[in-house]
Amino acid sequence: MSERRRILIVGCGAIGGIFAALLDSVAEVVAFDANADHVRAICERGLRVVGATERVVRIEATDDAAALAGRSFDAAFFLIKSKATPVALAALAPALHGGPILVTLQNGMGNSEVLLAATRSPVARGVTMEAGRYVEPGCVEHLIHGPKTFLGPVRGEVDELRWIGELLSAAGIPTDVIADPMGAVWSKFVFNSVMNPVGALLLGVNAARYEVPEVCALIDDMAEECMAVVRSLGGEFAFDPMAFVKQVRSGALPMSRHGGSMALDIARGAPTEIDELTGYIVVQGERLGISVLACKTVYRLVKGLELAAHVNMEKEGLR
């Protein structure tokens, strides 16, 4: 790959930090993040990744969207929380004037729709099996090196994305570029809609998701509801959404210590993506007349847990 591409990473936290650090070896990377302390540490000491990937990279980072006005990028990867997408996109509009390919690998529904409505740029959607967490300013942990990332066009042609797949694969993130990404998107969406909120309710203790029979039954009930809703929406699955869970239960795969990104959000009193995940299933299930009692109960509990975590953080003076 002779041409060195220019990549904008929107959100340099857990997954964004991992992608930025890996892509730095094959592209010119610029990171935009709203966390001023994180940006300052990256600029002063570099971006440090620990865990499955160990490295420190020197990349350009900023929390000032205006500083990127007039810059030219080949692609912009949106790796922020779903609720932040509209605000970040609006702030970055001057930097996206050249029409870079907008790539969303975010959890939940609604992100690609935001990108489509606000721009005329090509939009790509996909899923990644990488997992990480924000540790402290300037540092993220690569918790799980996933087997595959999938990417496909929402607006534009699949051939326009080939170079992105090649770039990610060269960086150490094996990527398949496919004509229709929705099968993979739906599969990962169901997994996240089930396992993330349950992990949050169980305080990130992964053993509780796999070793308590009552919790296993709840997970299975939620998965059935989610899959029924997706199928009623016309969706199909590229792979069994619960394959990973089944493999851990059977002992074919070891249980990781990663309790899910929603548990990490709760631990720091931050908003979760519950509305874009399980909440989407609840809304669509009720609209379609499909019983989603298990998902609705978990959704309601996580909404309460969000507020409780936020209040506790304020009491402890951590916010």
Sequence and secondary structure as in RCSB ss.txt:
>XXXX:A:sequence
MSERRRILIVGCGAIGGIFAALLDSVAEVVAFDANADHVRAICERGLRVVGATERVVRIEATDDAAALAGRSFDA
AFFLIKSKATPVALAALAPALHGGPILVTLQNGMGNSEVLLAATRSPVARGVTMEAGRYVEPGCVEHLIHGPKTF
LGPVRGEVDELRWIGELLSAAGIPTDVIADPMGAVWSKFVFNSVMNPVGALLLGVNAARYEVPEVCALIDDMAEE
CMAVVRSLGGEFAFDPMAFVKQVRSGALPMSRHGGSMALDIARGAPTEIDELTGYIVVQGERLGISVLACKTVYR
LVKGLELAAHVNMEKEGLR
>XXXX:A:secstr
  S  EEEEE  SHHHHHHHHHHTTTSEEEEE S HHHHHHHHHH EEEEESS EEE  EEES GGGGTT   SE
EEE S GGGHHHHHHHHGGGGTT  EEEE  SSSSHHHHHHHH  S EEEEEE  EEEEEETTEEEEEE  S EE
EEEEES GGGGHHHHHHHHHTT  EEE S THHHHHHHHHHHHHHHHHHHHTTT HHHHHH HHHHHHHHHHHHH
HHHHHHHTT   SS TTHHHHHHHHTSS   S   HHHHHHHTT   STTTTHHHHHHHHHHHT   HHHHHHHH
HHHHHHHHHHHHHHHTT  
